[in-house]
């Protein structure tokens, strides 16, 4: 999907212009009827997906390798199986790629290799049992609003024998402190914290898949069939994104949902008694919709089976969006 600068949350940050940005994670569908039993029971099908955080396009990376007695596959093992060209996701030569992954994606030596062999960078949360050696402090502009909340930007040594970077970030709204580790070094530390914050988008998409599209169960047993199911899910999600964009161009927007998100943000800021002017934009601006609304999905599902023209179908959606 082509990125729309109007909806790209990173377009305002020139430091990120040369990067494609993805969030990745594992996701499960319950076992198919004829799946093979291991240790007396059938196990859920494990998939690995990524979402383009600029355009919200969903992509299936791979089905977990559960050959032999293996019941699930660790995220890092699955990522290592993938070709660099797969991880770059058609990024042109010279363009860099960022992956935001949870702690299960941490492998510092592999991060080092991906960085130097493929221009692929990772961001994650620091594991609780990590004890990296602090080698030095990195300079960052403390007056830049985007770095509000950054406590430290450090160079750290890892047991794998490579150098990474750590951002210690204290959220100005909640007061919670987070440690982020990354193979990036030329991005402001506040943006690194922001990038990890957007990782939640992929979790919301998984919620859409399970609870709104009702894709909870594997369709069939073979890996090819499971791969096909995942690809169809991605196609359905991406087509809904495109379709919703076409509807918005017609001037039909779910304003009530936008108001709800704005009110929730204002409520949080009011409860924390935080001055908005002192916070970076990414903390105080209402987030774009990370899910398709139930209203939209129900309308779309109904009208797919009706002999209705485009214009006739838009009228009911406009009334649905206006109703509480």
Long-range contacts (C-beta under 8 A, 24 or more apart in sequence): 1-52, 1-55, 1-56, 1-57, 1-238, 1-241, 1-242, 2-55, 3-52, 3-54, 3-55, 4-55, 4-245, 7-55, 7-288, 8-54, 8-55, 9-53, 9-54, 9-198, 9-282, 9-287, 9-288, 10-53, 10-54, 11-54, 12-281, 13-146, 13-191, 15-186, 15-187, 15-188, 15-191, 16-187, 16-191, 18-95, 18-96, 19-95, 19-96, 19-97, 19-98, 19-121, 20-52, 20-54, 20-88, 20-89, 20-91, 20-95, 20-96, 20-97, 20-98, 21-52, 21-53, 21-54, 21-97, 21-98, 21-100, 21-195, 22-50, 22-51, 22-52, 22-53, 22-89, 22-97, 22-98, 22-99, 22-100, 23-50, 23-51, 23-53, 23-99, 23-100, 23-101, 23-198, 23-199, 23-201, 23-202, 24-48, 24-49, 24-50, 24-51, 24-61, 24-79, 24-99, 24-100, 24-101, 24-105, 24-202, 25-49, 25-75, 25-101, 25-102, 25-199, 25-202, 25-203, 25-206, 26-64, 26-75, 26-78, 26-104, 27-206, 27-209, 29-215, 29-216, 29-217, 29-218, 29-226, 29-229, 30-216, 30-217, 30-218, 31-217, 31-218, 32-217, 32-218, 32-219, 32-220, 32-221, 32-225, 32-226, 34-220, 34-221, 35-218, 35-221, 36-221, 38-69, 38-71, 39-71, 43-71, 43-72, 44-218, 45-218, 45-226, 46-72, 46-73, 47-226, 47-230, 48-75, 48-78, 48-79, 49-202, 49-205, 49-206, 49-230, 49-234, 50-89, 50-99, 50-202, 51-201, 51-202, 51-205, 52-89, 53-100, 53-195, 53-198, 53-201, 55-241, 56-201, 56-205, 56-241, 56-290, 57-238, 57-241, 58-205, 58-233, 58-234, 58-237, 58-238, 59-89, 59-234, 60-227, 60-230, 60-231, 60-233, 60-234, 61-86, 63-223, 63-226, 63-227, 63-230, 74-104, 75-101, 75-102, 75-104, 75-105, 76-104, 76-105, 76-106, 76-107, 76-110, 79-105, 79-107, 79-110, 80-107, 80-110, 84-114, 84-117, 84-118, 84-120, 87-114, 87-118, 87-120, 88-118, 88-119, 88-120, 91-119, 94-119, 95-119, 96-120, 96-121, 97-121, 98-122, 98-123, 98-184, 98-195, 99-123, 100-124, 100-195, 100-196, 100-198, 100-199, 101-199, 102-199, 103-127, 106-181, 107-160, 108-158, 108-159, 108-160, 108-162, 108-164, 108-181, 108-183, 109-158, 109-160, 109-161, 109-162, 111-162, 111-164, 111-183, 112-160, 112-162, 112-183, 114-183, 115-183, 121-182, 121-183, 121-184, 122-182, 122-183, 123-180, 123-181, 123-182, 123-184, 123-192, 123-195, 123-196, 124-180, 124-181, 124-182, 124-196, 125-178, 125-179, 125-180, 125-181, 125-196, 126-166, 126-179, 126-180, 126-181, 130-181, 132-156, 132-157, 132-158, 132-164, 132-166, 132-181, 133-157, 134-166, 135-163, 138-165, 138-185, 138-189, 140-188, 140-189, 140-190, 141-188, 144-188, 144-190, 145-278, 145-279, 145-280, 145-281, 146-188, 146-190, 146-191, 146-194, 146-280, 146-281, 146-282, 147-188, 147-189, 147-190, 147-280, 148-172, 148-190, 148-278, 148-279, 148-280, 148-283, 149-190, 149-193, 149-280, 150-189, 150-190, 150-193, 151-177, 153-189, 156-181, 167-192, 167-193, 169-193, 171-283, 172-274, 172-278, 172-279, 172-283, 173-268, 173-269, 173-272, 173-274, 173-279, 173-283, 174-272, 190-280, 194-280, 194-282, 197-282, 200-290, 201-290, 204-290, 204-291, 205-237, 205-290, 205-291, 207-291, 208-237, 208-291, 208-292, 209-233, 209-237, 212-291, 212-292, 212-294, 212-297, 213-297, 240-292, 240-296, 240-297, 240-300, 241-292, 243-300, 244-292, 244-296, 247-314, 247-317, 250-314, 252-314, 252-317, 252-318, 252-321, 253-321, 254-289, 254-293, 254-295, 254-296, 254-321, 255-321, 256-321, 256-322, 256-324, 257-289, 257-293, 258-286, 258-289, 261-286, 261-287, 261-289, 262-286, 295-320, 295-321
